[in-house]
Amino acid sequence: MTTARRLPVAVGVLLCACAAARADSWPGAVVKEVFSESRDWFVRVVPGTSIGDTVGFESGPKGPYAKAEFYRRQADRSYRLMTERTLLNPVAPVAFLVTDRGYLATLDNWHNMGYGKIAAFYSPDGVLIRSYALSELFTAEEIGRFSESVSSIWWRKETTYVREGQQSLYVMVDDTGSELIFETDTGAWQFCQTRNGRHECRTTNADRKWQAYVEPKRRP
């Protein structure tokens, strides 16, 4: 068992990152919603049409990027649209999750796992907090060890969820216990794996000092 405690919640998946997708046969992106665990928030993602901004489809049409609508539950149990913002995804994220405090996390890009911004974090008012390309988390050598298809780098597994406490996101990287833990309200991250019989983590891709896992600070 790793240091990160696991508590699965609903994940909004716009398309299936499965065996069929490894052959680059992706279903079309469609409108999807995902609720926070408490159901106090939900986010609806409307796909964009900028296919020409995705790897392998550079000659395709360009247009608006994906949009996210943030809804919050009101005292009468109805939901109110709080804001609508454009995402970094040309077409759609592969998966997105929402915390009980209304923070949104998106993972990967339609038809382009591993390319572009593979993780992005937004505040409850839709403002981008942090985003990451794969090269900001791993070295070129490490990226070269991930499986590849025509237009995707398969850097992670399907297991992703908001962790207990609703302050961080768990992303399984491989079957050996390697994992990324992101703080959803800051974008800070730890990459953890078993090293020399111990579960250790690093917090940067440059100055690689490995240390014991540090639980994200609880915030109100």
ZALUMFI-688252 format. One record per residue (C-alpha): x, y, z. Coordinates in steps of 0.2 Angstrom, whole numbers, padded with zeros to 4 digits, always signed. Each point is the difference from the previous one (the first is absolute). Layout:
rec px = X	py = Y	pz = Z;
...
***
This chain:
rec px = +0000	py = +0000	pz = +0000;
rec px = +0007	py = +0017	pz = -0004;
rec px = +0000	py = +0015	pz = +0011;
rec px = -0014	py = +0008	pz = -0010;
rec px = -0017	py = -0005	pz = +0007;
rec px = -0012	py = -0004	pz = -0013;
rec px = -0019	py = +0005	pz = -0001;
rec px = -0007	py = -0002	pz = -0017;
rec px = -0013	py = +0013	pz = -0006;
rec px = -0009	py = +0003	pz = -0016;
rec px = +0011	py = +0004	pz = -0015;
rec px = -0006	py = +0010	pz = -0015;
rec px = +0007	py = -0009	pz = -0015;
rec px = -0003	py = +0008	pz = -0017;
rec px = +0007	py = -0015	pz = -0009;
rec px = +0007	py = -0017	pz = +0004;
rec px = +0019	py = -0002	pz = +0002;
rec px = -0001	py = -0019	pz = -0002;
rec px = +0008	py = -0013	pz = -0011;
rec px = -0010	py = +0005	pz = -0016;
rec px = +0007	py = +0018	pz = +0003;
rec px = +0018	py = -0006	pz = -0001;
rec px = -0003	py = -0003	pz = -0018;
rec px = -0005	py = +0018	pz = -0001;
rec px = -0019	py = -0004	pz = -0003;
rec px = -0008	py = +0013	pz = +0011;
rec px = -0018	py = +0003	pz = +0002;
rec px = -0006	py = +0018	pz = -0003;
rec px = +0000	py = +0011	pz = +0014;
rec px = -0017	py = +0005	pz = +0007;
rec px = -0007	py = +0011	pz = +0014;
rec px = +0002	py = -0008	pz = +0017;
rec px = -0002	py = +0005	pz = +0018;
rec px = +0008	py = -0005	pz = +0016;
rec px = -0006	py = +0003	pz = +0018;
rec px = +0011	py = +0003	pz = +0015;
rec px = -0002	py = -0014	pz = +0014;
rec px = -0011	py = +0011	pz = +0010;
rec px = -0011	py = +0005	pz = -0015;
rec px = +0003	py = +0019	pz = +0005;
rec px = +0008	py = +0003	pz = -0017;
rec px = +0000	py = -0007	pz = -0017;
rec px = +0009	py = +0005	pz = -0016;
rec px = -0006	py = -0002	pz = -0018;
rec px = +0013	py = -0001	pz = -0014;
rec px = -0005	py = +0004	pz = -0017;
rec px = +0012	py = -0006	pz = -0013;
rec px = +0010	py = +0012	pz = -0011;
rec px = +0002	py = -0001	pz = -0019;
rec px = +0018	py = +0004	pz = -0002;
rec px = +0006	py = -0017	pz = -0007;
rec px = +0014	py = +0009	pz = -0010;
rec px = +0008	py = +0003	pz = +0017;
rec px = +0002	py = -0018	pz = +0004;
rec px = +0015	py = -0011	pz = -0004;
rec px = -0003	py = -0010	pz = -0016;
rec px = -0014	py = +0011	pz = -0006;
rec px = +0010	py = +0017	pz = -0004;
rec px = -0009	py = +0001	pz = -0016;
rec px = -0017	py = +0000	pz = +0008;
rec px = -0012	py = +0014	pz = +0004;
rec px = +0004	py = +0012	pz = +0014;
rec px = -0013	py = +0008	pz = +0011;
rec px = -0005	py = +0003	pz = +0018;
rec px = +0008	py = -0010	pz = +0014;
rec px = -0010	py = -0011	pz = +0012;
rec px = -0011	py = +0010	pz = +0013;
rec px = -0004	py = -0004	pz = +0018;
rec px = -0016	py = +0005	pz = +0009;
rec px = +0002	py = +0001	pz = +0019;
rec px = -0017	py = -0003	pz = +0009;
rec px = -0002	py = +0001	pz = +0019;
rec px = -0015	py = -0006	pz = +0011;
rec px = -0011	py = +0013	pz = +0008;
rec px = -0010	py = +0000	pz = +0016;
rec px = -0016	py = -0006	pz = -0009;
rec px = +0010	py = -0014	pz = -0008;
rec px = +0001	py = +0007	pz = -0017;
rec px = +0016	py = +0003	pz = -0009;
rec px = +0006	py = +0017	pz = -0006;
rec px = +0012	py = +0003	pz = -0014;
rec px = +0015	py = +0009	pz = +0009;
rec px = +0011	py = +0002	pz = -0015;
rec px = +0005	py = -0006	pz = -0017;
rec px = +0018	py = -0001	pz = -0006;
rec px = +0011	py = -0006	pz = -0014;
rec px = +0011	py = -0014	pz = +0003;
rec px = +0017	py = -0004	pz = -0006;
rec px = -0006	py = -0015	pz = -0010;
rec px = -0003	py = +0002	pz = -0019;
rec px = -0014	py = -0012	pz = +0000;
rec px = -0002	py = -0008	pz = +0017;
rec px = +0009	py = -0007	pz = +0015;
rec px = +0001	py = -0019	pz = +0001;
rec px = -0006	py = +0001	pz = +0018;
rec px = -0005	py = +0014	pz = +0013;
rec px = -0004	py = +0000	pz = +0018;
rec px = -0008	py = +0012	pz = +0012;
rec px = +0003	py = +0002	pz = +0019;
rec px = -0012	py = +0005	pz = +0013;
rec px = +0007	py = +0017	pz = +0001;
rec px = -0003	py = +0003	pz = -0019;
rec px = +0018	py = -0003	pz = -0007;
rec px = +0001	py = -0008	pz = -0017;
rec px = +0014	py = -0011	pz = -0006;
rec px = +0001	py = -0006	pz = -0018;
rec px = +0011	py = -0014	pz = -0007;
rec px = +0007	py = -0001	pz = -0017;
rec px = -0007	py = +0004	pz = -0017;
rec px = -0012	py = -0008	pz = -0012;
rec px = +0010	py = -0012	pz = -0012;
rec px = +0016	py = +0007	pz = +0008;
rec px = +0004	py = -0009	pz = +0016;
rec px = +0017	py = +0006	pz = +0006;
rec px = +0000	py = +0015	pz = -0012;
rec px = -0003	py = +0019	pz = +0004;
rec px = -0005	py = +0004	pz = +0018;
rec px = -0003	py = -0017	pz = +0008;
rec px = -0006	py = +0007	pz = +0017;
rec px = -0009	py = +0016	pz = +0003;
rec px = -0008	py = +0008	pz = +0016;
rec px = -0013	py = +0013	pz = +0001;
rec px = -0008	py = +0010	pz = +0015;
rec px = -0019	py = +0000	pz = +0003;
rec px = -0001	py = +0016	pz = -0010;
rec px = +0008	py = -0009	pz = -0015;
rec px = +0017	py = +0009	pz = +0002;
rec px = +0015	py = -0011	pz = -0006;
rec px = +0011	py = -0004	pz = +0015;
rec px = +0014	py = -0011	pz = -0008;
rec px = +0002	py = -0011	pz = -0015;
rec px = +0014	py = -0013	pz = -0004;
rec px = +0007	py = -0007	pz = -0016;
rec px = +0007	py = -0018	pz = +0002;
rec px = +0018	py = +0007	pz = -0001;
rec px = -0003	py = +0011	pz = +0015;
rec px = -0003	py = -0016	pz = +0011;
rec px = +0012	py = -0013	pz = -0008;
rec px = +0017	py = +0000	pz = -0009;
rec px = +0001	py = -0004	pz = -0019;
rec px = +0007	py = -0017	pz = +0004;
rec px = -0015	py = -0004	pz = +0012;
rec px = -0012	py = +0006	pz = -0013;
rec px = +0008	py = -0011	pz = -0013;
rec px = -0004	py = -0016	pz = +0011;
rec px = -0018	py = +0004	pz = -0001;
rec px = -0010	py = -0010	pz = -0013;
rec px = -0005	py = +0010	pz = -0016;
rec px = -0012	py = -0001	pz = -0014;
rec px = -0003	py = +0010	pz = -0016;
rec px = -0005	py = +0016	pz = +0010;
rec px = +0001	py = -0004	pz = +0018;
rec px = +0012	py = -0003	pz = +0014;
rec px = -0007	py = -0012	pz = +0013;
rec px = +0008	py = +0007	pz = +0016;
rec px = -0014	py = -0004	pz = +0012;
rec px = -0013	py = -0013	pz = +0005;
rec px = -0019	py = +0003	pz = +0000;
rec px = +0000	py = +0001	pz = +0019;
rec px = -0002	py = +0018	pz = +0006;
rec px = -0011	py = +0007	pz = +0014;
rec px = -0002	py = +0014	pz = +0013;
rec px = +0008	py = -0006	pz = +0016;
rec px = -0007	py = +0000	pz = +0017;
rec px = -0001	py = +0017	pz = +0007;
rec px = -0004	py = +0007	pz = -0018;
rec px = +0016	py = +0010	pz = -0001;
rec px = +0010	py = -0011	pz = -0012;
rec px = -0001	py = -0010	pz = -0015;
rec px = +0008	py = -0018	pz = -0002;
rec px = +0006	py = -0006	pz = -0017;
rec px = +0007	py = -0017	pz = -0002;
rec px = +0015	py = +0000	pz = -0012;
rec px = +0004	py = -0019	pz = -0001;
rec px = -0003	py = -0016	pz = +0008;
rec px = +0015	py = +0000	pz = +0011;
rec px = -0007	py = +0013	pz = +0012;
rec px = +0006	py = +0016	pz = -0008;
rec px = -0012	py = +0014	pz = +0002;
rec px = -0003	py = +0019	pz = -0002;
rec px = -0008	py = +0009	pz = +0014;
rec px = -0006	py = +0018	pz = -0005;
rec px = -0007	py = +0013	pz = +0012;
rec px = -0015	py = +0006	pz = -0009;
rec px = +0000	py = +0018	pz = +0007;
rec px = +0018	py = +0004	pz = -0004;
rec px = +0006	py = -0013	pz = -0013;
rec px = +0014	py = -0005	pz = +0011;
rec px = +0005	py = -0018	pz = -0003;
rec px = +0010	py = -0015	pz = +0006;
rec px = +0005	py = -0015	pz = -0010;
rec px = +0002	py = -0015	pz = +0011;
rec px = +0007	py = -0018	pz = -0003;
rec px = +0008	py = -0014	pz = +0009;
rec px = +0019	py = +0003	pz = +0001;
rec px = +0012	py = -0011	pz = +0010;
rec px = -0014	py = -0008	pz = +0009;
rec px = -0008	py = +0016	pz = +0005;
rec px = -0014	py = +0011	pz = -0006;
rec px = +0008	py = +0017	pz = -0005;
rec px = -0005	py = +0015	pz = -0009;
rec px = +0007	py = +0015	pz = -0010;
rec px = -0008	py = +0017	pz = -0002;
rec px = +0010	py = +0006	pz = -0016;
rec px = +0006	py = -0007	pz = -0016;
rec px = +0016	py = +0010	pz = +0001;
rec px = +0008	py = -0001	pz = +0018;
rec px = -0005	py = -0018	pz = +0003;
rec px = +0001	py = -0002	pz = +0019;
rec px = -0010	py = -0015	pz = +0006;
rec px = -0008	py = +0001	pz = +0016;
rec px = -0014	py = -0008	pz = +0010;
rec px = -0018	py = +0004	pz = -0005;
rec px = -0007	py = +0016	pz = +0007;
rec px = -0019	py = +0001	pz = +0002;
rec px = -0007	py = +0016	pz = -0008;
rec px = -0005	py = +0013	pz = +0012;
rec px = -0019	py = +0001	pz = +0005;
rec px = -0008	py = +0016	pz = -0006;
rec px = -0017	py = +0007	pz = +0005;
***
